[in-house]
Amino acid sequence: MGDFTLELNDDQKGVRDWIHGFAADVMRPAAAEWDEREETPWPVIQEAAKIGLYSMDFYAQAFFDPTGLGIPVAMEELFWGDAGIGLSIVGTTLAAVGVLANGTEEQIGTWVPQMFGTPDDVKVAAFCSSEPDAGSDVSAMRTRAVYDEAKDEWVINGTKTWATNGGIANVHIVVAVVDPELGARGQASFIVPPGTPGLSQGQKFKKHGIRASHTAEVVLEDVRVPGSCLLGGKERLDERLARAREKQRNGGERIKNAAMATFEASRPAVGAQAVGIARAAYEVALDYAKTRVQFGRPIIDNQGIAFTLADMRTRIDAARLLVWRASWMATAGKPFTAAEGSMSKLYAGETAKWVTANAMQILGGNGFTREYPVERMHRDAAIYTIFEGTSEIQRLVIARTISGLPIR
Ligand SMILES: Cc1cc2nc3c(=O)[nH]c(=O)nc-3n(C[C@H](O)[C@H](O)[C@H](O)COP(=O)(O)OP(=O)(O)OC[C@H]3O[C@@H](n4cnc5c(N)ncnc54)[C@H](O)[C@@H]3O)c2cc1C
């Protein structure tokens, strides 16, 4: 027999169980309160920091797990605990992964620790790509970064929206247009250091779900950042832009832009979050169905309920397998020839919405109240078919990739 296995190794099991303990003991009891408050759960983030679960070291270790499963295993357990609190924690990770994946060693060493702060003074970070007129259509981005060669500084102007941790972050990663002629290929990511003048928070959104996670506009007015804050450095950007211009002249193949590169790498991780929410709701529904008695027998005795639970579990396991495959592929450097990253996010997001809706149904009237957690889980799950690329956009990416055609 070969080496193939889907079993987690002992280290991964240890990390999974450790996060599960935190999720069960700290996140779950706090979930309803922070959902009602609609505020960033700073004390919970601090607890996570104290045990090392909210730290650069932990996420770097998970990110560089050679099997690719470090991040998805961590995400599933955190979001099993609570999605709103989980997203407050993970908003930082998305920004950090952008730097870990595309930044120079110096940028990683300087900025990623500042994204997390210290256990006594915790901080969060934000990744700002979306704009009012550039959601699914990233190429419509208007935020502009202009290089001031004399001062070796970039000057950024524009308005970002929907930024998780936007405006309250210590470090913001901002995607901006550096060469408008190149459309989506003429974009780059910038680190905006703490306290940089000109960056401010706009509207904070009141949301349907993941209400413990802060989502806001970020306004950038003549924001000046040093040349060293261009993610990956100027040399790499100039090379990339030169290649893009060359390809544009030759009408050649498309080149991925900076924001898309971050999204592509993070999609399986987002899928894993959705798996965590779905698993949480399924477990509540399974327990409830075994104990709730109607017509003189537990409701699970009816195939109508039992089969729904069977489908829930099957879809959750299928979603997890898609997530694990895509995460393994990304880490092993296998190209996503059938948009496997998008597949994993699409299926896991749709699964979370479907499973949580059915969990509510199985709990009957109780499922509809805030006395039970499934209505919150259902509200939280709804974002998973919208952010990090809507389900329609994932289908578009998959369809284009498998057909080789510019499907619209
Ligand atoms: C809570 C929350 C947190 C977020 N966090 C972040 C963050 O941290 N950083 C960040 O940069 N962004 C973030 N986002 C933004 C998110 O990624 C966008 O909302 C998402 O990409 C969709 O963009 P949009 O809202 O402008 O919708 P639109 O692009 O306007 O889409 C509207 C509808 O049209 C459909 N549609 C659009 N184009 C097509 C097409 N070609 N074919 C078929 N259907 C299409 C969409 O699928 C959708 O159903 C967040 C959003 C939310 C709500």
The ligand as a Gaussian input file, in Angstrom:
#p B3LYP/6-31G(d) Opt

LIG

0 1
 C      -19.922000      40.719000       5.992000
 C      -19.023000      40.961000       4.838000
 C      -17.642000      40.942000       5.020000
 C      -16.793000      41.201000       3.943000
 N      -15.433000      41.254000       4.167000
 C      -14.634000      41.720000       3.171000
 C      -13.258000      42.003000       3.421000
 O      -12.749000      41.797000       4.513000
 N      -12.518000      42.528000       2.418000
 C      -13.045000      42.782000       1.181000
 O      -12.310000      43.261000       0.308000
 N      -14.340000      42.512000       0.888000
 C      -15.151000      41.986000       1.862000
 N      -16.483000      41.735000       1.604000
 C      -17.007000      42.024000       0.265000
 C      -17.481000      40.803000      -0.484000
 O      -16.386000      40.060000      -0.936000
 C      -18.426000      41.283000      -1.603000
 O      -19.640000      41.652000      -0.980000
 C      -18.651000      40.243000      -2.649000
 O      -17.504000      40.055000      -3.403000
 C      -19.814000      40.600000      -3.595000
 O      -19.690000      41.881000      -4.082000
 P      -20.967000      42.864000      -4.023000
 O      -21.492000      42.844000      -2.638000
 O      -20.571000      44.177000      -4.597000
 O      -22.058000      42.182000      -4.954000
 P      -22.210000      42.335000      -6.542000
 O      -20.914000      42.076000      -7.196000
 O      -22.890000      43.628000      -6.834000
 O      -23.198000      41.135000      -6.871000
 C      -24.616000      41.225000      -6.721000
 C      -25.222000      39.928000      -7.257000
 O      -24.943000      39.809000      -8.659000
 C      -24.313000      38.573000      -8.924000
 N      -23.364000      38.730000     -10.028000
 C      -22.425000      39.704000     -10.214000
 N      -21.745000      39.498000     -11.346000
 C      -22.230000      38.354000     -11.900000
 C      -21.926000      37.596000     -13.061000
 N      -20.947000      37.958000     -13.886000
 N      -22.640000      36.465000     -13.313000
 C      -23.632000      36.065000     -12.486000
 N      -23.956000      36.733000     -11.357000
 C      -23.267000      37.866000     -11.063000
 C      -23.611000      38.203000      -7.623000
 O      -23.336000      36.820000      -7.552000
 C      -24.634000      38.665000      -6.597000
 O      -25.624000      37.694000      -6.450000
 C      -17.336000      41.437000       2.662000
 C      -18.731000      41.442000       2.479000
 C      -19.566000      41.219000       3.544000
 C      -21.069000      41.301000       3.313000

